Amino acid sequence: MEVNYYIADVFTKQTFSGAQIAVFPEADGLNEQQMALIANEMNLSETAFVLSATQDSHQRTMRVFSPLGEIDFAGHPIIAAAYVLAESGGITLEAGNTSLVLKQKNHDTTVNITSDKGKVSFVQFTNQVEAVIDRFTPSDNELAECLSLKVNELDKRHFSARLVSCGFPYLIIPVWQYESVRKAKFNYAAWSQSTAPQTAAQEIILFAPKSPYQNADFNVRLLGSNIGIRDDPPVGSAMPAFASYLCSFDFTQQGTHVFSVDRGDDKCRRSVINIEMDNKAQGPLTLRIGGEAVIVAKGTFYL
């Protein structure tokens, strides 16, 4: 049995940047065990397996695996799968915009693919989230020690640290400068001795309200006990929590907000995530998350 796959760099238009995602656009012949083994063999953050259309050619079922097992919902594979399907001829592109529904394990996601002369230029999906926000956080001294930073690098006037969960709890910590985000190092000893474990947060979203790149409004980085000290992992799954965090402040006016978030830098697979959020007084937060992608490899598995 031969199964073709593609590797796409997501949230970037430049090869060898962004997040690497493997996509199997015709995965009907694979069972769950084979998918898990393949994802482990690929050893990328996420591998997407797309099943062929039935009655509706613009509706597909997608299963996503990390090397550790299946994931119920993930954002990067949505962008990657839609891009690969469109570029490989798996779906027919309509003039201007093409709609696609990707059905994951516990979530159906509507994807909008923008194209020009048959080439994909932008992929965006819509998601609704409800957040639980807690203002109890460790002291500034504890936070700074956990990040190997100085206390005066933390933003204590405009933003503030908060615990936000959209299903997965993050401790979100603001700093003034982009350079602080880049140089921060997770201090496991300081974390374990602080009150941070009591918050139930497993990872930190560290961000600065600026970036040296003109196409980004925030720079974001994930740190935590299960993240390597030199790693700068993809942040797409953290964006619902980050957007909910921004909406939790009174100065964020109601209405639609458009902004972009970058991760990494030109030496560390930089990604740019474009976000639109509809901030309302109550109810779920509607997000439209989009970006670019580029195919960097194509191959075949022999099973």
DRENNU-636921 format. One record per residue (C-alpha): x, y negated, z; residue in one letter. Coordinates in steps of 0.001 Angstrom, whole numbers, plus 500000, padded with zeros to 6 digits. Layout:
DRENNU-636921
XYZA
...
***
This chain:
DRENNU-636921
500000500000500000M
501332496564499029E
500090493338500633V
501179489902499463N
501802487027501827Y
502856483382501756Y
504726481245504264I
503546477657504524A
505088474754506398D
502139472956508004V
501591469310508938F
504355468245506604T
504912467749502890K
508619468536503101Q
509973472070503066T
511762473302506194F
509740470896508362S
506522471269510345G
505280474611511680A
505876477866509811Q
502701479914509337I
502387483198507430A
499180483754505457V
497918487030503993F
495145485804501642P
493912489322500728E
494058491290503957A
491004493557503549D
492995496798503601G
494696496064506910L
493450497320510265N
493962495550513579E
497036497597514514Q
498721496835511187Q
497960493128511556M
499544493105515006A
502630494957513763L
503020492627510787I
502696489522512976A
505362490935515272N
507583491652512265E
507095488135510853M
507975486732514301N
506423483349513525L
504244481416515951S
501101482536514083E
500176484796511170T
496766484486509476A
494955487372507777F
492135486313505435V
489434488733504326L
487885488479500878S
484640486640500300A
481329488503500236T
478337486560498956Q
479753483067499478D
483146482528497847S
483751479487500052H
483315481385503316Q
486029483663504641R
486768485594507804T
490208484972509265M
492058486762512049R
495114485179513639V
497912486966515479F
501006485817517306S
503854488291517946P
502144488982521289L
498636489729520004G
495448488299518537E
494444484660519096I
490766483683519317D
491237480235517750F
494189478328516284A
494457475108514265G
497702475473512322H
496513478677510561P
493351476864509436I
495415474297507546I
497804476968506242A
495108479417505117A
493022476776503343A
496103475409501596Y
497314478854500495V
493869479929499266L
493540476749497227A
497061476807495791E
497071480543495003S
493687480564493266G
491902482340496107G
489154479714495953I
488028477460493135T
488779473808493736L
486028471343492971E
486737467823491759A
487867465654494663G
486791467646497704N
486160471337498322T
484436472718501411S
485488476006503000L
484272477798506133V
486800479929508016L
485248482287510561K
487612483087513408Q
486915485438516284K
484857483029518377N
484562480001516120H
483391478984512645D
485361476053511262T
484416473828508348T
487445472797506315V
487583470008503735N
490250470325501050I
491165467188499115T
492778467753495731S
493931465817492697D
494232467467489288K
494126470925490841G
496792470254493482K
495970470081497181V
496858466758498796S
495216467021502244F
493407469567504421V
491135468597507314Q
488947470627509664F
486247469614512132T
486065470802515711N
483981469979518781Q
485425470306522271V
484362469729525846E
487055468889528355A
487464469217532098V
489615466365533406I
491205466177536857D
493115463147538124R
494901465155540820F
498529465453539745T
501891465757541493P
503645462593542647S
505679460485540229D
508888461733541829N
507823465341541330E
506816464724537720L
510105463012536923A
512126465826538506E
510162468471536583C
511108466699533335L
514690465790534309S
513769462107533882L
513907458998536056K
510738457742537725V
510918454390535925N
510637456218532593E
507071457265533434L
504215455041532273D
502319454132535455K
500495451027534233R
498858451688530868H
498272455447531026F
498609457869533934S
499194461580534409A
496062463744534275R
495136467401534071L
493031468190530984V
491589471510529884S
489617472423526771C
489951476074527712G
493690475908528407F
494916473504531111P
497632470978530295Y
499327468505532602L
499552465382530424I
502330462949531341I
502954459572529646P
506333457859529318V
507247454462527909W
509861455424525345Q
510193457891522498Y
513745458622523668E
512419459916526995S
510275462476525197V
513191463676523132R
515693464037525989K
513347465572528588A
514240469035529881K
511919471259531871F
513275471890535379N
511816475190536521Y
513170474911540072A
511624471452540545A
508337472660539033W
508069475662541347S
508819473520544418Q
506311470809543494S
502521470785543746T
502309471274539950A
501508475018540082P
498437474154542190Q
496969472287539207T
496767475593537254A
498515473870534327A
500876476167532480Q
502323473609530080E
503087469893530025I
502083467532527218I
504698464786527350L
504012461798525116F
505083458276524273A
502780455684522629P
505317455016519896K
507472456716517294S
510338455455515127P
508424456755512111Y
505837454448510563Q
503310457219509888N
502851458161513569A
501251456412516548D
502270458865519278F
505158461258519777N
504206464443521627V
506164467365523007R
505225470533524871L
507316471750527798L
506799474533530309G
508150477557532088S
507531479821529082N
509031477373526562I
512769477443525897G
514691474443527195I
515724473489523661R
512429474405521995D
509967471897520555D
506968474109519702P
503984473157517520P
501441470970519311V
498311471500517183G
496558473627519813S
497130470861522386A
495491468103520328M
491910468623521627P
493216468144525177A
495299465144524146F
492380463461522357A
490121464137525360S
492796462592527582Y
492808459397525509L
489012459203525735C
489129459530529531S
490457455971529898F
488026453059530110D
490002450964527617F
489344453542524865T
486223452025523337Q
483325454099522096Q
483303454772518372G
485554456464515835T
489309456259516354H
491920457253513777V
495521457914514778F
498449460211514054S
500728462257516276V
504202463473515402D
506244466232516967R
509962466739516662G
512233464651514481D
514119464926511204D
516479467426512867K
513740469486514507C
511035470378511974R
509010467192512362R
505205467520512048S
502577464816511522V
499006465519512644I
496235463128511597N
493289462880513982I
489872461233513853E
487846461339517057M
484299460175517767D
484383458850521320N
480907458855522875K
479734458197526402A
478803461843526916Q
478566465199525186G
481157467114523174P
484032465265521539L
484057465629517746T
487524465855516214L
488657465920512620R
492217467212512435I
494129467128509182G
497468467153507497G
499553468261504575E
501266471565503882A
503731473119501473V
504337476745500440I
507981477739500987V
507957481493500355A
505996484357498874K
506599488053499539G
505182491556499743T
504795493999502619F
505054497709501805Y
502951499815504153L
***
